[in-house]
Amino acid sequence: MRYFNYIIFILIFSFSSSSLSQEIKWISLEDAVYLQEAAPRNIIIDMYTNWCGPCKLLDRNTFANKDVANYINENFYAVKFNAEGNDVVNFKGYTFENPNYDPARANRRNSSHQLSQAFRIQAFPTIVFLDKSSNLLHKLRGYKTPKQLEVYLKLFTDENYKNYQSQEDFNKFFESFVYEFDSK
C-alpha cells in the first residue's frame, strides 16, 4: 500500500511540475497578422528547418526557457515556420509556397520556401522580427541563449527599437543592458 501511494505521489508531482513549464503559443503567420488588426503587437518568427541542429537547440534551450516563453507570449505574436516546408502562406497580398518541395526529403535538406526567400533567409535558425504593421525590423541569425535573445526581445517589444537611431545608440543600450532572464 505504501508503495502504491508513493507511485501516485510521484505521478501527481511529475504532472504538476511539467504543467508549470511555460510553452510559447506558436500560431501561423496569417493568424498573427489577423490578430495584429485588433490588438497590435510585433511578430517574432522562428525560421527553422527539420535537419538543423542549432534549430533544435534553440527550441530545447532557449524557447523552452520559462522567462523567454513568458516574455514572448506577453509581448509578441509568435510564429514557427519551417523554411523548407510545404505550407502555403498568404502574407501582404502574396501567396508563398514551396513548389519544389520533395516529401521524400522532409527531414533532410529540401528546397527553400518562397517566404524564406522573400525574407532573404540564408542561415538557420534565423529569428525574424516584424513590427505592428508586419514590416521587417530585424533578422537575427544563429543559435541564441536565453540571455542573448533577451536583449533583442526587449529591443523589439512595442516601439523600443525607435529609441536607437545609430549603431552607437545600440552599443550604449547593449552595454548598459540589465539581464533578467534565468539562464536555465
N, C-alpha and C positions, 0 to 999 in steps of 0.2 A: 504494500500500500504506500509506504514511504517513497519507494522508487517511482511509482506511478505519479505521485504528487510532485516529485522532483522534475519529472519529464514535462508535466503540464506547466509547471512554473517556468522552465527553460523555454518551452514553446511560446508561452504568453510573452515573456520578456523579449524573445527574439523578434516576434511580430511587432511588438510595441516599439522596440528600438529601431527597427527598419522603417516603421512609419514616421519616425522622427526625421529621417533624412529627407532633405528637400530635393525635388527634381525640377528642372526647368520645364516650363509649359511650352513645348515646341508647337508651332502652328505653321500652316502653309503661308507662302508669301502673299497669295491672294487674300487670305483671311486677315493677315497683318495690315495690308493696305486698306481693306474694308473697315477694320477696327479703327484705323487712324482717322477716318472721317468723323466718327462720333467722339472719340477720345484720343486726341493726338499724342503720340509717343514716337520716339525714334525706334528704328528697327535694327536688330542685330541678326546677321545671317552667318551661320556656321557652314561654310563651303567645304565639304569633305568628300572623300572617295572611300569605297569599301576596302580597298587594298592598302590604304595609307596608315602606317604605324603611328606616326605622330598625331593623326586624327583620333585614333583610338586612345592614345594617352591624354589628349585634350578632353575627351569625354570622361575618361576614368578619373583623372587627377584634378581637372580644372572645372569642367561643367558639373561634376558631381559634388564639388565643394559647396557646403551649405550657404556660406556667405555669398559666393558667386551666384548660385541659383536664386537665392532670395533677392539679391540686388537686381538681377536680370528680370525676374518675374515682376518686381515692383516698378521698374523704370523703363522697360523695353518690351516690344513685341519680338519674340524670339522665333527664328526660322532656322530649321536644319535642312540643308539642301545638298543632295548628292550631285556633285558637279559632273559626274559621268553617268547619271541615272537616266531613266526614260520618262520622267514626269513631263506633262505638258503644263506650261505655266503661262498665264496671261498677266502681263505686267506693263503698265504705262502704255496701253494701247497696242501692244505687240504680243504675238504668241511665240513662245520659245519652246523648242523641243530638242530631241536628240535623234535626228534622222538616221545616223549611222550606228545607233546603239545595237550591241550584239548581246542578246540574253545569255549566250553560252559563256560570255566573259564578264558576267555580272559581278564577280568577286575578284576580278583582275583588272588590269588597265583596260579601259574601254574608250570609246570616243567621247570627246568633250561636249557637254551640253551647251546649247546656244546661249543660255542665260549666263553660264560661267564665262563664255566668250565675250558676251556683252559687257560684263564687269571686268574683262581682261584679267581673269584669274590665271596665274601661271605657276602657282605652287599650292600645296595642300599641307595642312589646313590653311585656309585664309578666312579671317573673320571680317565681314563687311558691315560697316555701319552706314545706315541711311537716316536722313533727317525726317522730320514730321511730314514732309511732302514727298517722301520716298526718293529723294535725291541722294546720290553718293556723297558721303562725308569722308570716309577713310577705308582703306583695306589694310588689315593687319595680318602679315604673313607669318606662318610658322606656329609651332607649339608655344604656348604661354602658360606659365604657372598662375595660380590664383592671384598672387601679388602683382605679377607682370600685367595681367589682364585688368586688375582693379584700376590702374591708372587710366586706361583707355575707357573703361566703363564709366568712370566718374567724369572724364573729359567729355564724353559724348552723351551724357544724360541731359535731357532737355536742350538748352541752348548754351551750356557751359563752354563749349568749344569756341564760341564767338568772342570770348574774353581774351583769346590768344591769337594775335594777328601776325606774329612773326615767329621764326624759329627761336629767337632769343626769349620771347614771351613763353613759349612752350618749355624751353630749357629751365626757366625760372620755376614754372609750375611743377615740372618733373623733379627738380632738385629739392623743392620745399614740400613735396607731397608726403602726407602722413598716411601710412598704410593702416588699414583697419581690418582687412580680411584675415581670417585664420589661414595658415598655410596648409592645413590638413583637410 
